[in-house]
Amino acid sequence: MSGSYKDLRVWQESFALSVAVYKVTRDFPQEELYGLTSQLRRAAVSIPSNIAEGYGRATRCDYRSFVSITRGSVLELQTQLSIADALKLGQKTLLEKVQTQAEEVGKMLWGLLRKL
């Protein structure tokens, strides 16, 4: 593969999603720092990280495996965002925006998986 993983639109969007998750969780209560805040941030960071790692693997099969794992991380993130919303943590409008971003990244990953 030529170019860089950073040239991939899905990586760019997932990077932006990670930043958005960090911003939305800033308003979470301190007692959630080692709970839902940490879970959300780890799931979000794993998305662009796994895209990059998969891109750097030697085979298309390995890359496909990492993209598949990444799709799971998106679903994990969406579930955690729904939990945060149900618990009324953070700003509802920001949570909804991040949820929409996650849905878009998920669709992009599905498209990438189909191409691989």
HUUR-V915780 format. One record per backbone hydrogen bond with DSSP energy under -0.5 kcal/mol. NH is the residue of the N-H (numbers start at 1). CO is the residue of the C=O. If there is no record, write none. Layout:
# HUUR-V915780
NH;CO
NH;CO
This chain:
# HUUR-V915780
7;4
8;5
12;8
13;9
14;10
15;11
16;12
17;13
18;14
19;15
20;16
21;17
22;18
23;19
24;20
25;21
26;22
26;23
27;24
28;25
32;29
33;30
35;32
37;32
38;32
39;35
40;36
41;37
42;38
43;39
44;40
45;41
46;42
47;43
47;44
48;44
49;45
50;46
51;47
52;48
53;49
54;50
55;51
56;52
57;54
63;59
64;60
65;61
66;62
67;63
68;64
69;65
70;66
71;67
72;68
73;69
74;70
75;71
76;72
77;73
78;74
79;75
80;76
81;77
82;78
83;79
84;80
85;81
86;82
87;83
88;85
89;84
92;90
95;91
96;92
97;93
98;94
99;95
100;96
101;97
102;98
103;99
104;100
105;101
106;102
107;103
108;104
109;105
110;106
111;107
112;108
113;109
114;110
115;111
116;112
